[in-house]
Amino acid sequence: MPDLGPRLRPPMADVSVQVGELAKLLRNINPNKAVGPDNISARFMNEIAAEFEPTPFLTFQASLQQSALRNVWKEVFVSPILKKGDRSKPANYRLLSLTCICCKLIEHIITSSVMNVTT
C-alpha cells in the first residue's frame, strides 16, 4: 500500500447498538410495511419493542461484533412496477426492492455511527 500521508479524520470506533436506541427504532417502525424475505412483519417488530428488548438487541449486537449479517437479511424481493405507458416495454418499469426490516435497522445503526464520526 502506498503511503497516503497523515489521516485527516480519526479512525472510526467499533459500531455498537444500545438497548434503548434499538427499542426506539423498533417502536418507530411503520407497522404497515410489507414483509421482507425473512417473513418477519413490521407489526411484530414494532410490538416486541417493549416486550422482548434483549432478544433483538443480542442478535443485532452479535451481528455487529462479528461483522456479519445473517444470509436471509441479505436477500431482496425485487418486483417490476409499471410507471406508465406500454406494458411490453421494459423502460416503462421501475424496480421495487423489498429488504428485511432487520437489515434496514442494521443499516440505520451503522449509518448513524458513521455520521456521528464524520460530523
C-alpha positions as CSV (number, residue, x, y, z in Angstrom):
1,M,0.0,0.0,0.0
2,P,1.3,3.5,-0.8
3,D,1.8,6.0,2.0
4,L,-1.2,8.4,1.8
5,G,0.2,10.7,4.4
6,P,-1.4,11.6,7.8
7,R,-5.1,10.8,8.4
8,L,-7.4,13.7,8.1
9,R,-10.1,12.1,10.2
10,P,-9.9,10.0,13.3
11,P,-10.4,6.3,12.9
12,M,-13.9,5.1,13.3
13,A,-14.7,3.3,16.5
14,D,-16.5,0.0,16.6
15,V,-20.2,0.2,15.8
16,S,-22.4,-0.9,18.6
17,V,-26.1,-0.7,19.5
18,Q,-27.7,0.3,22.8
19,V,-30.8,-1.3,24.1
20,G,-32.7,2.0,24.3
21,E,-31.6,3.0,20.8
22,L,-32.8,-0.3,19.4
23,A,-36.1,-0.1,21.3
24,K,-36.7,3.4,19.9
25,L,-36.0,2.2,16.4
26,L,-38.4,-0.8,16.8
27,R,-41.1,1.4,18.2
28,N,-40.8,3.8,15.2
29,I,-41.2,1.1,12.6
30,N,-44.3,1.6,10.5
31,P,-46.4,-1.5,11.2
32,N,-48.0,-1.4,7.8
33,K,-44.7,-2.0,5.9
34,A,-44.6,-5.2,3.8
35,V,-43.0,-8.4,5.0
36,G,-39.5,-9.0,3.6
37,P,-37.7,-12.2,2.7
38,D,-37.2,-13.2,6.3
39,N,-41.0,-13.3,6.8
40,I,-40.8,-11.0,9.9
41,S,-43.6,-8.5,9.9
42,A,-43.1,-4.8,10.8
43,R,-46.1,-5.1,13.1
44,F,-44.3,-7.9,15.0
45,M,-41.1,-6.0,15.3
46,N,-43.0,-3.0,16.5
47,E,-44.8,-4.9,19.2
48,I,-41.8,-6.7,20.5
49,A,-40.0,-3.4,21.2
50,A,-41.4,-3.3,24.7
51,E,-41.8,-7.0,25.5
52,F,-38.6,-8.6,24.3
53,E,-35.9,-5.8,24.1
54,P,-32.9,-8.0,24.9
55,T,-33.6,-10.7,22.2
56,P,-33.3,-8.4,19.1
57,F,-30.6,-6.4,20.9
58,L,-28.4,-9.5,21.4
59,T,-28.9,-10.6,17.8
60,F,-28.0,-7.1,16.4
61,Q,-25.0,-6.7,18.7
62,A,-23.7,-10.2,17.7
63,S,-24.1,-9.3,14.1
64,L,-22.1,-6.0,14.5
65,Q,-19.4,-7.6,16.6
66,Q,-18.9,-10.4,14.1
67,S,-19.1,-8.0,11.1
68,A,-21.6,-10.5,9.6
69,L,-25.2,-10.5,8.5
70,R,-27.5,-13.5,8.5
71,N,-27.9,-14.7,4.9
72,V,-31.6,-14.2,4.9
73,W,-31.1,-10.5,5.9
74,K,-29.1,-10.1,2.6
75,E,-32.0,-11.4,0.4
76,V,-34.2,-9.0,-1.5
77,F,-37.6,-9.3,-3.2
78,V,-37.4,-7.4,-6.5
79,S,-40.6,-6.6,-8.4
80,P,-41.1,-4.5,-11.6
81,I,-43.7,-1.8,-11.2
82,L,-45.2,-0.2,-14.2
83,K,-44.6,3.6,-14.3
84,K,-46.7,4.5,-17.3
85,G,-47.2,3.6,-21.0
86,D,-46.9,0.4,-22.9
87,R,-46.6,-2.7,-20.7
88,S,-44.4,-4.5,-23.3
89,K,-41.5,-2.0,-23.0
90,P,-39.1,-2.7,-20.1
91,A,-38.2,1.0,-20.0
92,N,-41.7,1.8,-18.6
93,Y,-41.0,-0.2,-15.4
94,R,-39.1,0.7,-12.3
95,L,-37.8,-1.9,-9.8
96,L,-39.1,-2.1,-6.3
97,S,-36.7,-3.7,-3.8
98,L,-38.1,-5.2,-0.6
99,T,-35.5,-5.9,2.0
100,C,-35.7,-7.3,5.5
101,I,-36.6,-4.9,8.3
102,C,-33.7,-6.2,10.4
103,C,-31.3,-5.3,7.7
104,K,-32.8,-1.8,7.4
105,L,-32.3,-1.4,11.1
106,I,-28.7,-2.5,11.0
107,E,-28.1,-0.1,8.1
108,H,-29.6,2.7,10.1
109,I,-27.4,1.9,13.2
110,I,-24.2,1.8,11.0
111,T,-25.1,5.0,9.1
112,S,-25.8,6.8,12.4
113,S,-22.5,5.7,13.8
114,V,-20.6,6.8,10.7
115,M,-22.3,10.1,10.5
116,N,-21.5,10.8,14.2
117,V,-17.8,10.2,13.5
118,T,-17.6,12.4,10.4
119,T,-19.5,15.4,11.7
